[in-house]
Amino acid sequence: MNLFNLDGEVAVVIGAGGVLGGAIAHGFAEAGARVAVLDFVPAAGEARVKELRDQGAEAAFFETNATDRASLEAALAGTEQALGAPTILLNAAGGNDPKTTVTAENPFENIPLENWHRNVDLNLLGGAFLPCQVFGPGMVQRKQGSIINIASVSAHIPLSRVVAYSAAKAAVLSLTRFLAREWAPHGVRVNSITPGFFPAGQNRKLLFNDDGSPNERTQSIWTHTPMNRFGEARELVGAAVFLASTAASSFVTGADIRVDGGFLAQTI
């Protein structure tokens, strides 16, 4: 038995136009799944679908605002028509609003409320809550499904500066466990992956100087990471395919898999 075979599965990847979501989309496709690419940026989503099709996968793109229910419902209808009923949902939408980043020039008490809401909406509402509301009920009805939310090391230990992002990701972990309990009797598993530090568009300015060299924050991260490096996007794929596969993880729900190079294991 191939524990990691996703033949016949339909995987919806929200944020598949990005670095991490894109790597996981390719991993699902390589394991045999048909892949719905959902992304807010048409050029990125369409480019991802072309890559997936070039590797022989069935794939379709749907321009989607993950914080808008109507947009998600349209993507669900399009996925069902083009590829079939979704059996896997990977929530990778997210990012940090620079105006909620705490610095000496922008202390916590000066964070604009509208930016706080925007950041929490993106990472919690769009990063898990609304997609689960839209895609989850069909899985519950069919008594089959795997939902994977992308958390963050900052959900476990709030990191300096990214306060709104950390709070939202902590809520994603809580929501994941809540839904795992609610939907387990209906054959739907809900888990999360906690990535460590993976350079991507959303965090590059926090990690590198303008000339591309690692900044002081990066040096601190590497010191705190036993593997002494950043992760590579491909290193998230194994955990995602494991959680997506019923054969491999049929008794796994409410779990959080850390792919962080040991970051959360380090103390002093």
NORPE-V491275 format. One record per run of one state. SS is the DSSP state (H for helix, E for strand, L for the rest). FROM is the first residue (numbers start at 1). LEN is the number of residues. Records with the same first field share a line. If there is no record, write none. Layout:
# NORPE-V491275
SS = FROM-LEN + FROM-LEN
This chain:
# NORPE-V491275
L = 1-9 + 15-4 + 31-3 + 40-2 + 55-4 + 64-5 + 83-5 + 92-6 + 102-6 + 111-2 + 143-2 + 151-2 + 157-5 + 187-1 + 196-8 + 209-5 + 215-1 + 225-8 + 245-1 + 250-6 + 260-3 + 266-3
E = 10-5 + 34-6 + 59-5 + 88-4 + 101-1 + 145-6 + 162-1 + 188-8 + 208-1 + 214-1 + 256-4
H = 19-12 + 42-13 + 69-14 + 98-3 + 108-3 + 113-30 + 153-4 + 163-24 + 204-4 + 216-9 + 233-12 + 246-4 + 263-3
